[in-house]
Amino acid sequence: MATIATPVGRRRTASGTSVLAHLDLALLSLPIAISALGLLMIFDASRHETAIGGLSRLYYVERQGIAVVVGLVAMVLVMAIDYRRIRDAWPLIYLAVLPLLAGVVVLGRDHGGAQAWFQVGPFQFQPSEIAKVVLVVAIAGYCHQHRGEMDAWRVGVAVGLAGLVMAIVYAQHDLGTMLVIMVCAAAVLIIAGLKPVHIVVLLLLAASLVGAAVVTGKVHTYQLQRLTGFADQSTANIPANDQTATQFNLGASKAAIASGGLEGAGFGDGVQTKNGFVPEQHTDFIFTAVGEDLGFIGGATLLLLYGLLAWRLWRIALLSSDFFGTLVAIGVLAMFVIQVFENVGMTMGIMPITGIPLPFMSYGGSAVIASFIAIGLVLNIHMRRFS
């Protein structure tokens, strides 16, 4: 499998030149802009829920705002550390996240069928969100150490690193996050030089594990309903009271987006949104608020911002001065692409419903902090490509 070539023989800048001279301002600005839009849409989409719960209208916005600030601080801290130190310390970073992942299985809080959160005072912490970034670093670090030597044994070790994290996340009943982790690991391994025979074997293994999980009853009923609801979306002859949660959610989601038309109903004027007809709208289904209130133009603009974000990540992967930087940038790119595609796709019925958040938009502190950390890591790689 072809790999992305990293630049060689590049002229280095003078030792006194600040790494900030090579800061990618576009990549820095894009997630901040998307987060600002996310705060507006969270305010809009949570109005019905806060009214029913007797909460402040800004309850979710304030909490998300705190998470964005924490995420920005974490991003700056990650940028301040030479990424090559992170590269060399990947085994310690990987081992440090495992107890957090395992601990949440025993002590975590259950929500929506998944036990993936620690309750920390008034806030929740989801270790699997941080684990996505950590796993990208771990597999990239391992493949960097064994560049050009990725035989079956070393591929097995890399798959084992990902498999252990995926198994713990699966034990939390969080299939959405497990899917993201799998895609991130696969993207890094393919760029690292995974051979076609390895890909075929891994695909067969994955298919076998999925089949075994279904046959043995390890997949929950609501998860199967999400798959069957995706396969058969016809609800014309089914009364609303007889529909499954998946069927109702998908129908309300598509109705909200369709009602937005070209220009949208206007911020705060969407009927579906302001009356709370779409479940989990400020979290997993935040894109429906964008579609209804801002219309096709607003939704397309948001997707354009994500497209620009993906382009900057791809560009940094090409410009990285070492193989580790390339692999990390590719892993982060895959993480954002699969989340955007799955989240937006499920709201329109072209992908199964999962609990995957829309990056920088959906309400969820752990997700937005992890996303900013990932951006900080890639900015770090770009800033130090000449040093």
N, C-alpha and C positions, 0 to 999 in steps of 0.2 A: 504494500500500500504506500502510495507516494506521501511524502511528508512535506510540510511547509519549510522551505529553506530559510535559515536565519542569516542575516547579513554578516559578512566577514570582511576583515580588513578595513573597517570603517574608521575614519579619522576621529580621534578623540578630542573633545574640547579641552581647553585649559583647565587645570585642576582647580583654579579659583572660581570657575563659572558655577553659578548656583544651579542646582537641579531644577529650580522653579522656572528657569528660562525655557525649559522643555515641557512645561505643564500643558496638557491638552485641555484648553479652556472649553472647547465644545463638549467633551466628555464630562467635564466638571459641571457645566451648566445644564445639560439635558436632564439628568435625574432630579435636579433642584426644580426645574420648570415643571416636570411631570408631577413631582410631589406637591407643588403649589396647586396645580389643577386637582390633584387627588384630594387635598383638604377641602376645596370648594365642593367637590362632588360628594364627599363623605358628609359634609354638612347638609347638602340637599337630600341625599338618600337616607339619612338617619332621622329626619324630622318626625316621621310617623312613630318610629320606635321610641324616641326620647319623649314624645308626648304621651304615649301609652305608659311608659315606665316612670313618668313624673320626673324626668331628668332635665338638666339644663340643655338648651338647644345646642350648646357648644361642647357637650360632654365628650363625644367621640372625637371631635375636631381637636380639642385641647390635648387629649391623650395621644392622638396621632401626631400632633405638633411636637409634643415632648419627644416622641420616638424619632421624628425627623431630626430634631436637634441632636439627640444622642447619636443618631446615625452619622450625622455630619462630623461630630467630634471623633467618633470611631474611625471614620474615613481619613481624617487628618492625621490621627495617630498612626494608622497603617501606612500612610504616605510618608511619614517621618522616618520609618524604619527601612533601611536598605532591604529590598525584597530578597536579596541573596542570602541574608540572614534567615529570613523566613524559609527560603528554599532549603537551607542546610538543617533547619530545625523541624522539618516536616514530620519526622517520626514522633517527636514530643508533642507537637500540635495535634496530631492524629490521636495519640493515646489519651490526651487530655480531654477530648470531646466524648470519648466512649463512656466514661462513668456518667456523664450528664444524660446521654441518650438512654443508657440502661436504667438510670435512676428514675426517669420519668415514667417508665413502664410500671414501676412499683408505687411511686409517690405522686405521680402526675394527676392532673385534673382532667376528667372526661368531658368532652364537648362534641356533640354531633356524631357520636359513635367512635371518636378518636381520643385516645388518652395520650396526648402529646405536649401538655403544658404544665409547667410549674406555676403555682400561684404564689406570687411574691408581693405581699401586701395587696394593694388595689390593682396591681399589674400582673400580667401573665408573661411567662418566658417559654418560648418553644425552641428547645435545643436543636431539633432537626433542621431548622432554618440556618443556623450557624454551621451545622454539619455539612450542608451542601457546599459551602465555600471551603471548609476544611478538607473535604474529600477531594475537591479539585486540586488544592495545593498538594495533598498527599500523593495522589496518583501522578501529578505532574512532576513532583520531586523524585518519586521512584523511577519514572520513565526517563527523567533527565540523567539520573545516575547510571542507567543501563541503556543509554541511547545506542542504537545499532545492534543491541544484543537481546532484543525482545523475542526470545524463543518461547516455546510452549510453557516451560516452567515459570519464566518471569511474567508471562501473560497471566498465568494462573495465580501468581502472587498478587498482581495488580487487581485482578478480578476478585480475589479474596478480600483485599482491602475494601473494595466497594461492596462486596457481598455481605460483609459483617455489618456495615452501617445500614445497608438495605434491610437486612434481617431484623435488626432492632427497630427500625422505623416501621417495618411491616407488623411487628409485635404491638406497635402503638395504634394499629389499624388506620394508618395514614398512607393510603395507596397513592395519593396524589404526589406527596413529597417523595415517596419511593420512586415514582416514575421520573421525576425531575433528576434525582440522584443517578438513576440508571442512564439517562440520556447524557448527563454531564460526563460520567465515567466513560461511556462509549465514545463520545466526541474526543476526549483526551487520548484514549487508547488508539483510535483510528489515526489521528494525526501523529501519534508516537511511532507508528509503523506496524499496526496490527495487520497480519496477513489475511488474505481471503479465507483460507481454511479455518483460521481462528474465529473469524466472524461467523462462518456457517455453524461451527460447533457451538459458539455462544448463543446464537439464535435458537438452535435446536434445544439447548439446555434451558433457555428462558421459556420457550414454548412448553417444554415438559413440566417445568415448575408451575407455570400458570395452570396447566391442565390438572396437575396433581392437587393444587390448592382448591380448585373448583370441585373436583371429584370427592375430596376428603372433607368438604364442608368448611374449609378454612377461610373462604370468602363469605362475608356477611350477606344477609338477604338484601339489605339496602344497596350494597355494592353491585350485586347482580341486577337489581332493579334499574340501576343507573345504566348498565350495559344494555339490558333489554329495552329500556326506555329510549335509548339512543338508536337502537336497531329498528324499532317500530315507534314512530312519533305520531301516529294517527290517533287522535283523541276526539274526533268529530262526533262519534256515537257514544262517548263515555261521559256521563254527568260529572260535573266538577267534584261532587262529594265522593264519587267512586274512583277517582283518579289517584294513582300513587303520588307520593311527594315529588318524585322525579318528574312525572308527567305534568303535574301542576306547575312546578318551578320552571320547567322548560317552556310551557305554554305562556306563562306570565312574562318570562324573559323575552321571548320572541315578539310578543304583543307590544311590549314596551319599546323595543328597538324599532319595530315597524311603524309605530305611531309617531315616531320622531320625524319621519320624512326626510326631506333634504336639509332644512334649516333648523329643525327641532321646535319644540313647543316654547322654548325660552327657559333660562335658568330659573328653577323653582316652580315652573308652570306645568310640568309633566304630570298627567293625571295618575298614571301607574306609580310614579315615583313618590309623589307627595301623599298618596293614600296608602302607601306601603303594600301594594299588591304583589311586588316581587320579593320573595323571601331572601334574607341574607344579602340585601342589595348593597349595603355599605361595605361588605366584605367581598365574598366571591363573585357577586353579580354587579359590581360597581360599573361595569361597562354598559349595562342597560340604562343606568342613569345618564351616562354620556350620550347614548344613542337617542333616548327620548327627549332630553332637554336641549341638546346641542345638535341633534340630527346627524345626517350623513357627513356633513361638513366637519362637525366637531369630532366624530368618531374617526374620520379619515385623517384629521390633523393629529390626533393622538397617536394613531398608528404610524404616521410620518415621523413623529418624534421618536418612537421606538425604532423605526427603520434607521434614522440617523444615529441613534445610540448603537445599534448593531454594526453599522458601517464603521464607526470610530473604534469599536472593539476589534473588528476584523483588521482594520488598518494597523492598530497597535500590535496585533499578532504577527503581521508581516514585517513590522519594523523592529521588533524586539531583538536585542543584541545577543540573547542566548535562548537555548531550546526550552528551558523552564518557563521563561516569560511567554514564549509563543504558546505553550501548552496551557498555561493558566488563562491567558486571554481567550483562547478557544473554549476552554471549559466554562468561563464566565459568559461568553457569548452564547453557548449552548443553553446555559441555565436561563438566561433571559428570553431567548427565542422560544424555547419549549413552553415557558410559563405564559408568555403573551399569546402564542398560538393556541394553546389549550384553553386558557381562560376566556379569550374572546370567542374562540370556536364553540365552546360549550354554551355560551349565551345565545348563539345563533343556531344551535342544533347540528353543527358539523363536527363536533367532538363530544365524547361522553362527559357528563357532569362529574367533576372532581372538586376537591377542596383546595385547588391551586390558586393562590392570590395573583392579582394583576400587579406586577412590580411597580412600586412607588405610588400606586393608586389605591389599592384595597386597604381597608382598615386592618391593622395588625402590626404591632410594634416590632416583634422579632423579625418579621419578613422585611420591613423597611430598613431596619438596622443592618441585617445581613446583606441586603442589596447594596447599601452604601459602603459596607466593608469590601464587597467584591469590586465595586467601582474604584475604591481607594487603592486596592491591590493592583489593578490594571493601570491606573494613573501612575503608581509607583514604578511600574515596569517601563512605562514610556518616559518618565522623567529621568531615569538613570540609564537610558540606552547608550549614552556616550561615555559613561563613567566607568 
